Amino acid sequence: MKFSKQQSGYVSEISDFIADLKKKDPSLESKQLAGRALLWDKSPIDLDATRRAAESRIAQAAYVYKSK
C-alpha cells in the first residue's frame, strides 16, 4: 500500500554507503559472519564437564600467605 506522500525512489545515505561497500568487497558479509562466529557464537556448554571441574576444585585457604 502506497501513501500519496511516500517517495518510492528514495535511498538513504547509509543504505547507499552500505551498497557501495558491498560492491567494492563482495566477501564482506562472509567476513562479518566469520567475525561474529569468532566472538559471539559459542559451542554448547558440557554440563557434566562443568560439574566435574567444579567438584574437583581445591578450596583456597583464607589467608594464602600464612605459612603452616
mmCIF file of the N, C-alpha and C atoms, coordinates in Angstrom:
data_MODEL
# 
_entry.id   MODEL 
# 
loop_
_atom_site.group_PDB 
_atom_site.id 
_atom_site.type_symbol 
_atom_site.label_atom_id 
_atom_site.label_alt_id 
_atom_site.label_comp_id 
_atom_site.label_asym_id 
_atom_site.label_entity_id 
_atom_site.label_seq_id 
_atom_site.pdbx_PDB_ins_code 
_atom_site.Cartn_x 
_atom_site.Cartn_y 
_atom_site.Cartn_z 
_atom_site.occupancy 
_atom_site.B_iso_or_equiv 
_atom_site.pdbx_formal_charge 
_atom_site.auth_seq_id 
_atom_site.auth_comp_id 
_atom_site.auth_asym_id 
_atom_site.auth_atom_id 
_atom_site.pdbx_PDB_model_num 
ATOM 1   N N  . MET A 1 1  ? 0.837  -1.169  0.000  1.00 0.00 ? 1  MET A N  1 
ATOM 2   C CA . MET A 1 1  ? 0.000  0.000   0.000  1.00 0.00 ? 1  MET A CA 1 
ATOM 3   C C  . MET A 1 1  ? 0.883  1.234   0.000  1.00 0.00 ? 1  MET A C  1 
ATOM 4   N N  . LYS A 1 2  ? 0.693  2.079   -0.939 1.00 0.00 ? 2  LYS A N  1 
ATOM 5   C CA . LYS A 1 2  ? 1.486  3.297   -1.054 1.00 0.00 ? 2  LYS A CA 1 
ATOM 6   C C  . LYS A 1 2  ? 0.664  4.488   -0.600 1.00 0.00 ? 2  LYS A C  1 
ATOM 7   N N  . PHE A 1 3  ? 1.285  5.341   0.152  1.00 0.00 ? 3  PHE A N  1 
ATOM 8   C CA . PHE A 1 3  ? 0.642  6.580   0.559  1.00 0.00 ? 3  PHE A CA 1 
ATOM 9   C C  . PHE A 1 3  ? 0.999  7.669   -0.443 1.00 0.00 ? 3  PHE A C  1 
ATOM 10  N N  . SER A 1 4  ? 0.230  8.698   -0.483 1.00 0.00 ? 4  SER A N  1 
ATOM 11  C CA . SER A 1 4  ? 0.422  9.720   -1.507 1.00 0.00 ? 4  SER A CA 1 
ATOM 12  C C  . SER A 1 4  ? 1.717  10.506  -1.331 1.00 0.00 ? 4  SER A C  1 
ATOM 13  N N  . LYS A 1 5  ? 2.178  10.676  -0.102 1.00 0.00 ? 5  LYS A N  1 
ATOM 14  C CA . LYS A 1 5  ? 3.384  11.477  0.138  1.00 0.00 ? 5  LYS A CA 1 
ATOM 15  C C  . LYS A 1 5  ? 4.653  10.630  0.205  1.00 0.00 ? 5  LYS A C  1 
ATOM 16  N N  . GLN A 1 6  ? 4.526  9.324   0.042  1.00 0.00 ? 6  GLN A N  1 
ATOM 17  C CA . GLN A 1 6  ? 5.686  8.439   0.136  1.00 0.00 ? 6  GLN A CA 1 
ATOM 18  C C  . GLN A 1 6  ? 6.532  8.543   -1.132 1.00 0.00 ? 6  GLN A C  1 
ATOM 19  N N  . GLN A 1 7  ? 7.831  8.693   -0.946 1.00 0.00 ? 7  GLN A N  1 
ATOM 20  C CA . GLN A 1 7  ? 8.746  8.753   -2.081 1.00 0.00 ? 7  GLN A CA 1 
ATOM 21  C C  . GLN A 1 7  ? 9.218  7.343   -2.400 1.00 0.00 ? 7  GLN A C  1 
ATOM 22  N N  . SER A 1 8  ? 8.951  6.882   -3.600 1.00 0.00 ? 8  SER A N  1 
ATOM 23  C CA . SER A 1 8  ? 9.264  5.495   -3.934 1.00 0.00 ? 8  SER A CA 1 
ATOM 24  C C  . SER A 1 8  ? 10.727 5.295   -4.325 1.00 0.00 ? 8  SER A C  1 
ATOM 25  N N  . GLY A 1 9  ? 11.418 6.345   -4.811 1.00 0.00 ? 9  GLY A N  1 
ATOM 26  C CA . GLY A 1 9  ? 12.782 6.174   -5.277 1.00 0.00 ? 9  GLY A CA 1 
ATOM 27  C C  . GLY A 1 9  ? 13.839 6.609   -4.285 1.00 0.00 ? 9  GLY A C  1 
ATOM 28  N N  . TYR A 1 10 ? 13.448 6.891   -3.060 1.00 0.00 ? 10 TYR A N  1 
ATOM 29  C CA . TYR A 1 10 ? 14.399 7.410   -2.070 1.00 0.00 ? 10 TYR A CA 1 
ATOM 30  C C  . TYR A 1 10 ? 15.288 6.305   -1.528 1.00 0.00 ? 10 TYR A C  1 
ATOM 31  N N  . VAL A 1 11 ? 16.605 6.567   -1.475 1.00 0.00 ? 11 VAL A N  1 
ATOM 32  C CA . VAL A 1 11 ? 17.582 5.671   -0.848 1.00 0.00 ? 11 VAL A CA 1 
ATOM 33  C C  . VAL A 1 11 ? 18.406 6.531   0.094  1.00 0.00 ? 11 VAL A C  1 
ATOM 34  N N  . SER A 1 12 ? 18.462 6.138   1.361  1.00 0.00 ? 12 SER A N  1 
ATOM 35  C CA . SER A 1 12 ? 19.194 6.938   2.345  1.00 0.00 ? 12 SER A CA 1 
ATOM 36  C C  . SER A 1 12 ? 20.697 6.883   2.085  1.00 0.00 ? 12 SER A C  1 
ATOM 37  N N  . GLU A 1 13 ? 21.412 7.805   2.671  1.00 0.00 ? 13 GLU A N  1 
ATOM 38  C CA . GLU A 1 13 ? 22.863 7.857   2.505  1.00 0.00 ? 13 GLU A CA 1 
ATOM 39  C C  . GLU A 1 13 ? 23.523 6.608   3.083  1.00 0.00 ? 13 GLU A C  1 
ATOM 40  N N  . ILE A 1 14 ? 23.002 6.148   4.196  1.00 0.00 ? 14 ILE A N  1 
ATOM 41  C CA . ILE A 1 14 ? 23.573 4.962   4.846  1.00 0.00 ? 14 ILE A CA 1 
ATOM 42  C C  . ILE A 1 14 ? 23.362 3.726   3.969  1.00 0.00 ? 14 ILE A C  1 
ATOM 43  N N  . SER A 1 15 ? 22.150 3.556   3.433  1.00 0.00 ? 15 SER A N  1 
ATOM 44  C CA . SER A 1 15 ? 21.877 2.412   2.560  1.00 0.00 ? 15 SER A CA 1 
ATOM 45  C C  . SER A 1 15 ? 22.747 2.466   1.309  1.00 0.00 ? 15 SER A C  1 
ATOM 46  N N  . ASP A 1 16 ? 22.925 3.650   0.768  1.00 0.00 ? 16 ASP A N  1 
ATOM 47  C CA . ASP A 1 16 ? 23.780 3.826   -0.409 1.00 0.00 ? 16 ASP A CA 1 
ATOM 48  C C  . ASP A 1 16 ? 25.235 3.490   -0.088 1.00 0.00 ? 16 ASP A C  1 
ATOM 49  N N  . PHE A 1 17 ? 25.691 3.921   1.093  1.00 0.00 ? 17 PHE A N  1 
ATOM 50  C CA . PHE A 1 17 ? 27.065 3.642   1.515  1.00 0.00 ? 17 PHE A CA 1 
ATOM 51  C C  . PHE A 1 17 ? 27.295 2.137   1.680  1.00 0.00 ? 17 PHE A C  1 
ATOM 52  N N  . ILE A 1 18 ? 26.344 1.455   2.306  1.00 0.00 ? 18 ILE A N  1 
ATOM 53  C CA . ILE A 1 18 ? 26.482 0.014   2.535  1.00 0.00 ? 18 ILE A CA 1 
ATOM 54  C C  . ILE A 1 18 ? 26.450 -0.748  1.213  1.00 0.00 ? 18 ILE A C  1 
ATOM 55  N N  . ALA A 1 19 ? 25.566 -0.342  0.308  1.00 0.00 ? 19 ALA A N  1 
ATOM 56  C CA . ALA A 1 19 ? 25.505 -0.990  -1.007 1.00 0.00 ? 19 ALA A CA 1 
ATOM 57  C C  . ALA A 1 19 ? 26.814 -0.791  -1.764 1.00 0.00 ? 19 ALA A C  1 
ATOM 58  N N  . ASP A 1 20 ? 27.386 0.408   -1.686 1.00 0.00 ? 20 ASP A N  1 
ATOM 59  C CA . ASP A 1 20 ? 28.661 0.689   -2.343 1.00 0.00 ? 20 ASP A CA 1 
ATOM 60  C C  . ASP A 1 20 ? 29.788 -0.133  -1.722 1.00 0.00 ? 20 ASP A C  1 
ATOM 61  N N  . LEU A 1 21 ? 29.761 -0.265  -0.399 1.00 0.00 ? 21 LEU A N  1 
ATOM 62  C CA . LEU A 1 21 ? 30.775 -1.052  0.307  1.00 0.00 ? 21 LEU A CA 1 
ATOM 63  C C  . LEU A 1 21 ? 30.711 -2.524  -0.104 1.00 0.00 ? 21 LEU A C  1 
ATOM 64  N N  . LYS A 1 22 ? 29.496 -3.052  -0.248 1.00 0.00 ? 22 LYS A N  1 
ATOM 65  C CA . LYS A 1 22 ? 29.330 -4.444  -0.669 1.00 0.00 ? 22 LYS A CA 1 
ATOM 66  C C  . LYS A 1 22 ? 29.749 -4.654  -2.113 1.00 0.00 ? 22 LYS A C  1 
ATOM 67  N N  . LYS A 1 23 ? 29.581 -3.627  -2.960 1.00 0.00 ? 23 LYS A N  1 
ATOM 68  C CA . LYS A 1 23 ? 30.040 -3.735  -4.345 1.00 0.00 ? 23 LYS A CA 1 
ATOM 69  C C  . LYS A 1 23 ? 31.555 -3.783  -4.412 1.00 0.00 ? 23 LYS A C  1 
ATOM 70  N N  . LYS A 1 24 ? 32.228 -2.994  -3.563 1.00 0.00 ? 24 LYS A N  1 
ATOM 71  C CA . LYS A 1 24 ? 33.692 -2.953  -3.566 1.00 0.00 ? 24 LYS A CA 1 
ATOM 72  C C  . LYS A 1 24 ? 34.299 -4.240  -3.029 1.00 0.00 ? 24 LYS A C  1 
ATOM 73  N N  . ASP A 1 25 ? 33.672 -4.805  -2.003 1.00 0.00 ? 25 ASP A N  1 
ATOM 74  C CA . ASP A 1 25 ? 34.201 -6.023  -1.372 1.00 0.00 ? 25 ASP A CA 1 
ATOM 75  C C  . ASP A 1 25 ? 33.080 -7.053  -1.255 1.00 0.00 ? 25 ASP A C  1 
ATOM 76  N N  . PRO A 1 26 ? 32.919 -7.936  -2.250 1.00 0.00 ? 26 PRO A N  1 
ATOM 77  C CA . PRO A 1 26 ? 31.828 -8.911  -2.216 1.00 0.00 ? 26 PRO A CA 1 
ATOM 78  C C  . PRO A 1 26 ? 31.924 -9.915  -1.061 1.00 0.00 ? 26 PRO A C  1 
ATOM 79  N N  . SER A 1 27 ? 33.098 -10.107 -0.512 1.00 0.00 ? 27 SER A N  1 
ATOM 80  C CA . SER A 1 27 ? 33.252 -11.075 0.586  1.00 0.00 ? 27 SER A CA 1 
ATOM 81  C C  . SER A 1 27 ? 33.024 -10.434 1.955  1.00 0.00 ? 27 SER A C  1 
ATOM 82  N N  . LEU A 1 28 ? 32.495 -9.240  1.983  1.00 0.00 ? 28 LEU A N  1 
ATOM 83  C CA . LEU A 1 28 ? 32.301 -8.519  3.244  1.00 0.00 ? 28 LEU A CA 1 
ATOM 84  C C  . LEU A 1 28 ? 31.345 -9.243  4.179  1.00 0.00 ? 28 LEU A C  1 
ATOM 85  N N  . GLU A 1 29 ? 30.230 -9.749  3.651  1.00 0.00 ? 29 GLU A N  1 
ATOM 86  C CA . GLU A 1 29 ? 29.264 -10.433 4.502  1.00 0.00 ? 29 GLU A CA 1 
ATOM 87  C C  . GLU A 1 29 ? 29.840 -11.703 5.105  1.00 0.00 ? 29 GLU A C  1 
ATOM 88  N N  . SER A 1 30 ? 30.603 -12.450 4.334  1.00 0.00 ? 30 SER A N  1 
ATOM 89  C CA . SER A 1 30 ? 31.203 -13.675 4.879  1.00 0.00 ? 30 SER A CA 1 
ATOM 90  C C  . SER A 1 30 ? 32.232 -13.340 5.956  1.00 0.00 ? 30 SER A C  1 
ATOM 91  N N  . LYS A 1 31 ? 32.946 -12.223 5.792  1.00 0.00 ? 31 LYS A N  1 
ATOM 92  C CA . LYS A 1 31 ? 33.891 -11.789 6.827  1.00 0.00 ? 31 LYS A CA 1 
ATOM 93  C C  . LYS A 1 31 ? 33.156 -11.378 8.096  1.00 0.00 ? 31 LYS A C  1 
ATOM 94  N N  . GLN A 1 32 ? 32.011 -10.721 7.937  1.00 0.00 ? 32 GLN A N  1 
ATOM 95  C CA . GLN A 1 32 ? 31.217 -10.323 9.094  1.00 0.00 ? 32 GLN A CA 1 
ATOM 96  C C  . GLN A 1 32 ? 30.703 -11.550 9.839  1.00 0.00 ? 32 GLN A C  1 
ATOM 97  N N  . LEU A 1 33 ? 30.227 -12.549 9.107  1.00 0.00 ? 33 LEU A N  1 
ATOM 98  C CA . LEU A 1 33 ? 29.734 -13.765 9.741  1.00 0.00 ? 33 LEU A CA 1 
ATOM 99  C C  . LEU A 1 33 ? 30.856 -14.518 10.449 1.00 0.00 ? 33 LEU A C  1 
ATOM 100 N N  . ALA A 1 34 ? 32.046 -14.531 9.861  1.00 0.00 ? 34 ALA A N  1 
ATOM 101 C CA . ALA A 1 34 ? 33.187 -15.193 10.500 1.00 0.00 ? 34 ALA A CA 1 
ATOM 102 C C  . ALA A 1 34 ? 33.575 -14.464 11.784 1.00 0.00 ? 34 ALA A C  1 
ATOM 103 N N  . GLY A 1 35 ? 33.541 -13.137 11.773 1.00 0.00 ? 35 GLY A N  1 
ATOM 104 C CA . GLY A 1 35 ? 33.842 -12.368 12.982 1.00 0.00 ? 35 GLY A CA 1 
ATOM 105 C C  . GLY A 1 35 ? 32.815 -12.586 14.062 1.00 0.00 ? 35 GLY A C  1 
ATOM 106 N N  . ARG A 1 36 ? 31.558 -12.670 13.670 1.00 0.00 ? 36 ARG A N  1 
ATOM 107 C CA . ARG A 1 36 ? 30.505 -12.932 14.650 1.00 0.00 ? 36 ARG A CA 1 
ATOM 108 C C  . ARG A 1 36 ? 30.686 -14.315 15.266 1.00 0.00 ? 36 ARG A C  1 
ATOM 109 N N  . ALA A 1 37 ? 30.997 -15.304 14.434 1.00 0.00 ? 37 ALA A N  1 
ATOM 110 C CA . ALA A 1 37 ? 31.190 -16.664 14.940 1.00 0.00 ? 37 ALA A CA 1 
ATOM 111 C C  . ALA A 1 37 ? 32.372 -16.719 15.898 1.00 0.00 ? 37 ALA A C  1 
ATOM 112 N N  . LEU A 1 38 ? 33.390 -15.939 15.629 1.00 0.00 ? 38 LEU A N  1 
ATOM 113 C CA . LEU A 1 38 ? 34.578 -15.934 16.476 1.00 0.00 ? 38 LEU A CA 1 
ATOM 114 C C  . LEU A 1 38 ? 34.276 -15.356 17.861 1.00 0.00 ? 38 LEU A C  1 
ATOM 115 N N  . LEU A 1 39 ? 33.484 -14.284 17.898 1.00 0.00 ? 39 LEU A N  1 
ATOM 116 C CA . LEU A 1 39 ? 33.263 -13.584 19.156 1.00 0.00 ? 39 LEU A CA 1 
ATOM 117 C C  . LEU A 1 39 ? 31.988 -13.978 19.893 1.00 0.00 ? 39 LEU A C  1 
ATOM 118 N N  . TRP A 1 40 ? 30.930 -14.316 19.178 1.00 0.00 ? 40 TRP A N  1 
ATOM 119 C CA . TRP A 1 40 ? 29.630 -14.469 19.832 1.00 0.00 ? 40 TRP A CA 1 
ATOM 120 C C  . TRP A 1 40 ? 29.068 -15.865 19.784 1.00 0.00 ? 40 TRP A C  1 
ATOM 121 N N  . ASP A 1 41 ? 29.199 -16.565 18.685 1.00 0.00 ? 41 ASP A N  1 
ATOM 122 C CA . ASP A 1 41 ? 28.592 -17.887 18.552 1.00 0.00 ? 41 ASP A CA 1 
ATOM 123 C C  . ASP A 1 41 ? 29.467 -18.916 19.256 1.00 0.00 ? 41 ASP A C  1 
ATOM 124 N N  . LYS A 1 42 ? 29.017 -19.380 20.386 1.00 0.00 ? 42 LYS A N  1 
ATOM 125 C CA . LYS A 1 42 ? 29.788 -20.322 21.190 1.00 0.00 ? 42 LYS A CA 1 
ATOM 126 C C  . LYS A 1 42 ? 29.180 -21.722 21.085 1.00 0.00 ? 42 LYS A C  1 
ATOM 127 N N  . SER A 1 43 ? 30.007 -22.710 21.296 1.00 0.00 ? 43 SER A N  1 
ATOM 128 C CA . SER A 1 43 ? 29.520 -24.081 21.295 1.00 0.00 ? 43 SER A CA 1 
ATOM 129 C C  . SER A 1 43 ? 28.734 -24.333 22.591 1.00 0.00 ? 43 SER A C  1 
ATOM 130 N N  . PRO A 1 44 ? 27.857 -25.320 22.583 1.00 0.00 ? 44 PRO A N  1 
ATOM 131 C CA . PRO A 1 44 ? 27.063 -25.612 23.783 1.00 0.00 ? 44 PRO A CA 1 
ATOM 132 C C  . PRO A 1 44 ? 27.951 -26.012 24.960 1.00 0.00 ? 44 PRO A C  1 
ATOM 133 N N  . ILE A 1 45 ? 27.511 -25.676 26.146 1.00 0.00 ? 45 ILE A N  1 
ATOM 134 C CA . ILE A 1 45 ? 28.267 -25.980 27.368 1.00 0.00 ? 45 ILE A CA 1 
ATOM 135 C C  . ILE A 1 45 ? 28.021 -27.435 27.755 1.00 0.00 ? 45 ILE A C  1 
ATOM 136 N N  . ASP A 1 46 ? 29.106 -28.145 28.054 1.00 0.00 ? 46 ASP A N  1 
ATOM 137 C CA . ASP A 1 46 ? 29.009 -29.521 28.520 1.00 0.00 ? 46 ASP A CA 1 
ATOM 138 C C  . ASP A 1 46 ? 28.780 -29.473 30.026 1.00 0.00 ? 46 ASP A C  1 
ATOM 139 N N  . LEU A 1 47 ? 27.558 -29.736 30.460 1.00 0.00 ? 47 LEU A N  1 
ATOM 140 C CA . LEU A 1 47 ? 27.205 -29.608 31.873 1.00 0.00 ? 47 LEU A CA 1 
ATOM 141 C C  . LEU A 1 47 ? 27.937 -30.626 32.743 1.00 0.00 ? 47 LEU A C  1 
ATOM 142 N N  . ASP A 1 48 ? 28.172 -31.826 32.222 1.00 0.00 ? 48 ASP A N  1 
ATOM 143 C CA . ASP A 1 48 ? 28.868 -32.851 33.007 1.00 0.00 ? 48 ASP A CA 1 
ATOM 144 C C  . ASP A 1 48 ? 30.319 -32.440 33.262 1.00 0.00 ? 48 ASP A C  1 
ATOM 145 N N  . ALA A 1 49 ? 30.990 -31.919 32.240 1.00 0.00 ? 49 ALA A N  1 
ATOM 146 C CA . ALA A 1 49 ? 32.380 -31.482 32.409 1.00 0.00 ? 49 ALA A CA 1 
ATOM 147 C C  . ALA A 1 49 ? 32.460 -30.279 33.349 1.00 0.00 ? 49 ALA A C  1 
ATOM 148 N N  . THR A 1 50 ? 31.492 -29.386 33.270 1.00 0.00 ? 50 THR A N  1 
ATOM 149 C CA . THR A 1 50 ? 31.472 -28.231 34.161 1.00 0.00 ? 50 THR A CA 1 
ATOM 150 C C  . THR A 1 50 ? 31.264 -28.664 35.610 1.00 0.00 ? 50 THR A C  1 
ATOM 151 N N  . ARG A 1 51 ? 30.363 -29.635 35.825 1.00 0.00 ? 51 ARG A N  1 
ATOM 152 C CA . ARG A 1 51 ? 30.114 -30.135 37.181 1.00 0.00 ? 51 ARG A CA 1 
ATOM 153 C C  . ARG A 1 51 ? 31.353 -30.820 37.746 1.00 0.00 ? 51 ARG A C  1 
ATOM 154 N N  . ARG A 1 52 ? 32.019 -31.656 36.925 1.00 0.00 ? 52 ARG A N  1 
ATOM 155 C CA . ARG A 1 52 ? 33.220 -32.352 37.398 1.00 0.00 ? 52 ARG A CA 1 
ATOM 156 C C  . ARG A 1 52 ? 34.348 -31.373 37.706 1.00 0.00 ? 52 ARG A C  1 
ATOM 157 N N  . ALA A 1 53 ? 34.484 -30.314 36.922 1.00 0.00 ? 53 ALA A N  1 
ATOM 158 C CA . ALA A 1 53 ? 35.520 -29.313 37.184 1.00 0.00 ? 53 ALA A CA 1 
ATOM 159 C C  . ALA A 1 53 ? 35.241 -28.564 38.478 1.00 0.00 ? 53 ALA A C  1 
ATOM 160 N N  . ALA A 1 54 ? 33.971 -28.259 38.735 1.00 0.00 ? 54 ALA A N  1 
ATOM 161 C CA . ALA A 1 54 ? 33.615 -27.556 39.971 1.00 0.00 ? 54 ALA A CA 1 
ATOM 162 C C  . ALA A 1 54 ? 33.849 -28.448 41.191 1.00 0.00 ? 54 ALA A C  1 
ATOM 163 N N  . GLU A 1 55 ? 33.548 -29.744 41.065 1.00 0.00 ? 55 GLU A N  1 
ATOM 164 C CA . GLU A 1 55 ? 33.744 -30.667 42.188 1.00 0.00 ? 55 GLU A CA 1 
ATOM 165 C C  . GLU A 1 55 ? 35.214 -30.932 42.462 1.00 0.00 ? 55 GLU A C  1 
ATOM 166 N N  . SER A 1 56 ? 36.078 -30.840 41.477 1.00 0.00 ? 56 SER A N  1 
ATOM 167 C CA . SER A 1 56 ? 37.487 -31.172 41.657 1.00 0.00 ? 56 SER A CA 1 
ATOM 168 C C  . SER A 1 56 ? 38.327 -29.986 42.126 1.00 0.00 ? 56 SER A C  1 
ATOM 169 N N  . ARG A 1 57 ? 37.721 -28.831 42.284 1.00 0.00 ? 57 ARG A N  1 
ATOM 170 C CA . ARG A 1 57 ? 38.482 -27.672 42.754 1.00 0.00 ? 57 ARG A CA 1 
ATOM 171 C C  . ARG A 1 57 ? 38.862 -27.840 44.219 1.00 0.00 ? 57 ARG A C  1 
ATOM 172 N N  . ILE A 1 58 ? 40.045 -27.378 44.558 1.00 0.00 ? 58 ILE A N  1 
ATOM 173 C CA . ILE A 1 58 ? 40.519 -27.414 45.934 1.00 0.00 ? 58 ILE A CA 1 
ATOM 174 C C  . ILE A 1 58 ? 40.262 -26.044 46.544 1.00 0.00 ? 58 ILE A C  1 
ATOM 175 N N  . ALA A 1 59 ? 39.678 -26.026 47.726 1.00 0.00 ? 59 ALA A N  1 
ATOM 176 C CA . ALA A 1 59 ? 39.345 -24.766 48.380 1.00 0.00 ? 59 ALA A CA 1 
ATOM 177 C C  . ALA A 1 59 ? 40.631 -24.026 48.761 1.00 0.00 ? 59 ALA A C  1 
ATOM 178 N N  . GLN A 1 60 ? 40.653 -22.734 48.498 1.00 0.00 ? 60 GLN A N  1 
ATOM 179 C CA . GLN A 1 60 ? 41.814 -21.917 48.832 1.00 0.00 ? 60 GLN A CA 1 
ATOM 180 C C  . GLN A 1 60 ? 41.736 -21.502 50.305 1.00 0.00 ? 60 GLN A C  1 
ATOM 181 N N  . ALA A 1 61 ? 42.899 -21.439 50.955 1.00 0.00 ? 61 ALA A N  1 
ATOM 182 C CA . ALA A 1 61 ? 42.946 -21.021 52.356 1.00 0.00 ? 61 ALA A CA 1 
ATOM 183 C C  . ALA A 1 61 ? 42.514 -19.562 52.473 1.00 0.00 ? 61 ALA A C  1 
ATOM 184 N N  . ALA A 1 62 ? 42.005 -19.197 53.660 1.00 0.00 ? 62 ALA A N  1 
ATOM 185 C CA . ALA A 1 62 ? 41.503 -17.850 53.861 1.00 0.00 ? 62 ALA A CA 1 
ATOM 186 C C  . ALA A 1 62 ? 42.612 -16.813 53.696 1.00 0.00 ? 62 ALA A C  1 
ATOM 187 N N  . TYR A 1 63 ? 43.794 -17.103 54.231 1.00 0.00 ? 63 TYR A N  1 
ATOM 188 C CA . TYR A 1 63 ? 44.926 -16.187 54.102 1.00 0.00 ? 63 TYR A CA 1 
ATOM 189 C C  . TYR A 1 63 ? 46.054 -16.979 53.479 1.00 0.00 ? 63 TYR A C  1 
ATOM 190 N N  . VAL A 1 64 ? 46.309 -16.732 52.215 1.00 0.00 ? 64 VAL A N  1 
ATOM 191 C CA . VAL A 1 64 ? 47.209 -17.609 51.453 1.00 0.00 ? 64 VAL A CA 1 
ATOM 192 C C  . VAL A 1 64 ? 48.675 -17.405 51.811 1.00 0.00 ? 64 VAL A C  1 
ATOM 193 N N  . TYR A 1 65 ? 49.063 -16.294 52.433 1.00 0.00 ? 65 TYR A N  1 
ATOM 194 C CA . TYR A 1 65 ? 50.467 -16.036 52.734 1.00 0.00 ? 65 TYR A CA 1 
ATOM 195 C C  . TYR A 1 65 ? 50.900 -16.587 54.096 1.00 0.00 ? 65 TYR A C  1 
ATOM 196 N N  . LYS A 1 66 ? 49.989 -17.148 54.851 1.00 0.00 ? 66 LYS A N  1 
ATOM 197 C CA . LYS A 1 66 ? 50.320 -17.701 56.156 1.00 0.00 ? 66 LYS A CA 1 
ATOM 198 C C  . LYS A 1 66 ? 51.037 -19.036 55.962 1.00 0.00 ? 66 LYS A C  1 
ATOM 199 N N  . SER A 1 67 ? 52.178 -19.188 56.577 1.00 0.00 ? 67 SER A N  1 
ATOM 200 C CA . SER A 1 67 ? 52.891 -20.453 56.479 1.00 0.00 ? 67 SER A CA 1 
ATOM 201 C C  . SER A 1 67 ? 52.414 -21.385 57.566 1.00 0.00 ? 67 SER A C  1 
ATOM 202 N N  . LYS A 1 68 ? 52.465 -22.656 57.268 1.00 0.00 ? 68 LYS A N  1 
ATOM 203 C CA . LYS A 1 68 ? 51.952 -23.655 58.219 1.00 0.00 ? 68 LYS A CA 1 
ATOM 204 C C  . LYS A 1 68 ? 52.997 -24.095 59.165 1.00 0.00 ? 68 LYS A C  1 
# 
